[in-house]
Amino acid sequence: MRIAYLECFSGISGDMFLGALVDAGVPPRLLEETVAALDVGARLSISRVVRSGISATKVDVYVGDEKDLPREEYWAQKSKSVERAPTPAKSQPLHDHEREHNHHDHEHGHEYHHSQQNSSADTVSRAGAPAPHSHGRGLTEIREIIGKSAITDRAKKSAIAIFEALGVAEAKIHNVTVDQVHFHEVGAVDAMVDIVCAAVGAESLGVDEFLCSPLNVGGGTVECAHGTFPVPAPATVELLKDAPVYSSGVQAELVTPTGAAIVKTLARRFSVFPEMKIEKSGYGAGSREFPGLPNVARLTIGEKATSLAAKTASETITVLEANLDDLNPQVFGYVMDRLLGEGALDAFGMPVQMKKNRPGTLLTVLCKPEDASRLTQLIFSETTTLGVRRRDEVRQTLARRWENVRTPWGEVRIKIASLNGTVTNYAPEFEDCRRIAAEHHVPLKTVMQEAARAYAGIDHK
């Protein structure tokens, strides 16, 4: 299996992803032809840059003569532009909605707005001159543009899915419907170029699976159209639900909404560096320089390690742990039943010697990452612990299947584990055996032995 692993140790944005694709071998001409086919007045500029000693590819999007900018630089330029612009006459006030939409949005935070009605009012352009007012493009129009473009159906599907992820996040943040979310005119073009090129470039790599590292989101605050917000921005937080994130302490926005949407849509799962035979790698550069942190994303491509992959399946699980030293033992059994009933993959307790020589129990729960928060709340509500530790781990599992066998008292399911097609373990399902033992007043061990004997006697060829 051919895989691609994206490392976001300095965050991720649309331009960084495109740069990593080109650096990893995607032909620049493919992306340039993709932009031309969109016919939205945009072009690409591709160059080599160095970020903290790392040579990387930088991809810039130009809409007309305007280059996409990091959010901080854009708002700094806008502030200067507003200071230089003539003050509107009192008889021609600038309406609130005009002030809100009076900007062009760029990568490192494509910003979006929602509107409930159209307006023919004029806005003021960056230079201060009147320009036609636009509420931007909605998802319906964007789907149509992508649908008509000369790219593969698979790339169209991916690009539309990324845009829809952005739209759903923005709709929830602003409490509007997805149809009311509009992407500002220039921002929509930037986003469309980044997203469509990301879909086309990712497809051209010919990989079977995209994986992604935990994401460094940055920190501090960022200026948006609606004010100053903490990093990560609201839409980015919404997009990265269930994804592992952290901050290295850099006071800047490292993950943009567009970058988050690309990762959310393309990445099959998040993990540490996978076992693979590396073929090639590429670095995509961001626009800024950070002391001690190369502002790049790395894309590594290769073959998944077959020696292990052929034998076992790999998955990321979450481990929850809590120390209990003052919980009634009767309650502990109830908690175990609740956890397993609520979807835990496994739950168990081990005796431990705690501080002040108090005997206690270490509660350990294995679960799917998406269930971790819910099960953590259950542990807090049902036990006396004051803290729950949480970590993600990769586990290897044998292939499993079920078969039914017939006993003198009824059918029993047998759980069968196999390695490369060879059965390594099998065991009767305990709950089936217990039910039959209770119903027929037969010793439980007798039922289990008979079920195992019945499976062993079957010709499995």
N, C-alpha and C positions, 0 to 999 in steps of 0.2 A: 504494500500500500504506500502510495506517495503522499507525503504530508507537507504542510507549510506551517511553521511556527513563528508567530509574531510576538516580539518582545517589546513591551511598552514601558521600559524603565524610565523613560522621559516623557511618558504620556503618548497620545496619538491624536492626529488630526488628519483631515483629508489630504493635504499636501504631503505630509510625512508618509502616509500610506502609499501614495502614488510614487513618491521618490524611492521608497523601498522596493516597489514592484519593478521600476525601471532598473534600479541597481542590481536586482536579482535576475535580470535577463529579459524582462518584457520589452519588446522593441518600442522605442519612443515613437516611431512612425505609427504604430497601432493606436496609441493614445491620441496622437495628433489627428489621425483620420477619424477617430471617434468623435473628437470635439468638432471637427469640420462637419461631420454628418448630422450633429445636433442642430447646426445652423441657428445658433443663439447669439452670435456676435462675440464669441470668445476665442481665445487662442492660448496655447501653452508656451512657456519659456522653461527650458530644461538646462540645468547647469551643474557643475561640480563645485562643491563648497567644502569647508572644513569646520567641524564643530568639536571643540576641545580636543583637537588632534586626530579626529576621526574623519576620513574622507567620505563624503556622502553625496547623494544626488538630491538636488533641490528642484522641485516642480512648482512653478508659479502660474497662476491663472490670471490672464488679462481680459477684462471686459471693456472693449474699446481701448482707450489708453489708460484705463485704471487697473492697477495691480491689487490683488487681494492682500490684505494686511492683517497682522495680529490685532486682536480687539483693542489692546491698549494703544497701539500706534494709530489705529483708525480714530478712536475717540480723542486722542491728543490733537490730531490733525483737524478733526471736526471742531474742537474747541477754538483753535486758532482761526479757522474759517469763519466761525460765528462771530468772533471778536472783530474780524476785518469786514464782515458783511454790513451793509447799510441797515440802519434801524427802520423797520416798516413804519409807514405813516400811520398816525393815529386813526385816520379814517379807513385804513385797510389793515385791521388787526390780523395777526396770524392765529388761526384757530388751534385749539388743543390737539385735535386729531392731526392737524397739519404738522405741528411741532413733533408729535410722536413719530410720524412716518417720514420726516424730513431727514432721511439718511440712507446711505447705501451700506449694506452689511457684507462682511467678508469672512473668510475662514478664520479659524481660531475663535469661532463663536458666531456662525451664521445665525442672525437673529430673525425672528419671525413675528408676524402680528396677526391678529384676527380682526375681521370686519364683518358687520352685519348689514351694511348697505353701501352702495357705491356712492362716490362723490365726484363732481366735476371740478372741484376746487383746485387751485394751483398750489404747488409747493415751491420752496426755494431750493435751488440746486446747490451743490457744494461750493460753487464760486459765488453764490448769492444771487444769481440770475434766475428769473422764473423758469420753471420747467413743467411739463405736463405731469399731473398728479397720477400716481399709480398705486393701487392697493396690492400689487404684486400678483404672483401666480398661485392659484390654488392647486390642490392635489389632482383634481380632475384634469386641468390643463397640463400639468407636469406629466401625468400618466400618458396623455395623448402625444406629447412631444417625444417621450421615450419610446412609446409604442410605434411611432412612425420612423424612428431612427434605424439606420442600417447596421444593427448589431444582432447577435443571436437571440433567440427566444429565451435561452437560459440567462443571458446577461440582462435582458429586459426585466425578467422576473426578479432577479437579484436587486437591480437598481430600484425598481418600484417598491420592493419590500423594505429597502433601506429608507427611502423617502417616507413610506408609510409609518415606519418606526419613529422617525422624527415627528411626523404629524400627530401621532397618537400621544407622544410625550408632551408636545406643546399644547395639545388640546386639554390634557389633564391639568397641566400647570395653570392654564388660563381659564379653566372651567368653561370651555366651549366645545362644540362638536368638531370632529376632524374636518368636516367640510368648511368650517369657518376659519380654519387656519390658512393663512396666506404667507408665502415666502416673498420678502421684498424683492423688487425687480432685479437689482444687481446681485443681491444675496442669493436669489433663486438661481441665477445663471452660474455663479461660483459653485453653489452646492450641487447643481445638476452636473457640471463638469466633473467635480470631485467624485460624485457618487457613481455616475455612469462609467467613468474611466476606471474606478475601483472595481466595478462589476466586470467590465470587459478584461481588465488586466488580471484579475484573480482567476477568471476562467481560462485565460491563455496560459497560465502556469501549468495546467493539466494535473493538478493535485486532487486527491480523493477527499482530503479533509484539511480544514484550517483549524489550528489550535492557537490559543492566545495565553500570554502570561498574565499574572495580576497586573493591574493598571496603576501607575503612579499618577494621581490626579492633581498634585500640586497643592497650593494653599493660598492664603490671603484673600483678597477680594478682587472683583472685576467689575468694570463699568459696563452696563447694558443700557438698552434703550429706555428701560423702565426704572433705572437707578443703579445703585451699587449693591452687588450680591456677593455672598461668600463663595469661594471656590471649593468644590465644583459647582457650576451654575445649576439652577433648578432642573432644566431640561436634561442636563448630563446625569444628574442624580437619578432621575426617572428612568433614563435609558439603561443605566448600569445596575438596575435591580438584579440581585442574585449573582452579580459578578464580583470577584475578589478585587478590592481596591485598597490603596494605602497612600500615604503622603510621605515623601522623603524630606519634606521641610522647605522645599523651594517655594517661595512666595510668588506664584504665577499660575495662571490657568494652563495646565498641561494637557488635559483631555477636553476636546471641544465636542459639542453636540454631534457634529458631522462625524468626527472620529469615533465617538461612542456608538453611533448608529451603524457605522460600517462594521465595527467589531461585533456588536450585538447580533447582526444579521449573518455575517460570514463565518464567524468562529463557531465550531461545533461544541467546543468546551474550553474551559480554562484549566491550565495545569502548569507544573514545573516543566523544565526542558525535557522533551520526550526522548525515549530511546530511539535513535535513528542513525542511519548512515548518511552523513551530510554530503550533499552534492554541491550546493552553492548557497551564498547568502548575499544580502544587499542591505544598504543603510539609506533611509530616507530622512532628509533634514527638515527641521522646523525653521522658522524665520529668526528666532532669537538665540542669543548666547547666554548660557548659565555657568557661573564659575563652578568648576569641579563636576559638572554634569553634562555629558555630550547630549545636545538636544537632537537626538536621532531616534528612529525606530528601526529595529533590525528584523529582517525577514529571512528565515533559514528554511531551505527546502531540501528534502531528501527522502529516502526510503525508510519506512518504519521498520524497527528491528524485528525481523521475521523469527528469529530463534525463540523469542518470548511471545511475540504476537500470535504466532501460529498455535501456541499451547494454551494461552490464557487470554481472557479479556481484561482490559484495563479500564478503571473508572475512578473518578474522584469522589470521595465520600467525606463527610464532616464528622469529626469526633468531638463529642461533648463530654466533659468530665466535671464532677463535683464531689467534694469531700463532705461526708456526713458523719457527725459524731454525737448528735442528740436527737436522732429520728427514731421513733418507735419502730422496731423490726416488723411489726404487723403492717405498718404504713408502707415500709419499703417494698414489700411484695405487691401491694396495691399499685404503687408507683411504677413498678416494672411492667405490670399488666397494662396500665394506662399507656405507657410509652410504646409498647409493642402494638397495642390496639390503635394508636394514633399514627402508625406508619414507620416507627423506628426499624431499621434493618436488623439491629441486635441491641440488647441491653443486658448488662451484667454488673455484679458487684464483687469487690475483693476486700478482704479485711486489711486494714492498715493501722499503724500506730501513729497517732497524731501528736501535736504539741501537748505538753504537760502530761505526756504518757497516757493520753486518753485513747481507748480503742475506738476505731471508727470504720466506716465503709467507703470505699472509692466507687462511686457510681460512674459507669462508662456507657455511653450511648453512641451507636453508629447509625448514621442517617444520611439521606440524600441532602445535598447543600440547600435545596429549596425548602426543606422541612426543618432546617436547623433553628431558625428563629422561633417557630411555633413550638417546637419541642423544648427549647430553652425556657419559654414562658411557662410551659407545663411543669418543668422541674422547679422553677421558682415558686409556683403556686402550690405544689403538692409536697414539697420538702422544706426543711429548715435551713438549707444552704443560703449563704449570702453571695456566692459567686459561682459562675459556670465558666469553665475554660473551653475554648473552641479553636479547632485547627482543621485544616483540610489535608487529607492524605490520599495517596493513590494506592488502590488495592488491586491485586490480580485475582481473578476468579476463574474457576474451572467452568466449562460448559455444563449446564444443568438441564434436566428434563424430568418429566413425570410419566410413570406408567402405572396402570391399575393391575393388581393381581387379585385372584379370588381365593378366599379362605372359607372354611366351613361355616363361618359366621357372617360373611359378607365381604364386599370389596375393600381393599386397602390401597392407598396410593403409595408408590415407592419413589423416593427422590434419588435420581441417578446422576452422578458426576462423571465426566469423561475428559480425557486428555488426548488431543489429536485423534478423536474418534474411538479411543479405547476406554472402556468403563474402568474407573479407578475406585469408586466408592458407590455404595447404594445403602439406603436405610428406609425402613417403613416410616410413614408419617405418624408421629406420636399421637396427634389428636384423633386420627382415624382409629388407631388401636385402642386408645383409651375409651372412646365412645363404644366400640364393639365390646370391650371387656365389661363395661358397666351394664350395657344392655343385655348381655348374654351370661353375666356372672361367671366369666372365664378369667383366670389370672392374666394380667396385662402382659407378663413376660411370655406367656404361651401364645398369645395373639401375635406378638412381635416376632417370635421365632417362626411361627407358621407362615407369616407374610414373607419373611426373608427366604424361607425354604421354598415357597411358591415361586418367587422371582428367580432364585438360583436354578430351579428346575426347568425354566422356560428356555427353549432354543432361540437365542437372540440373533441368529445369522440373518 
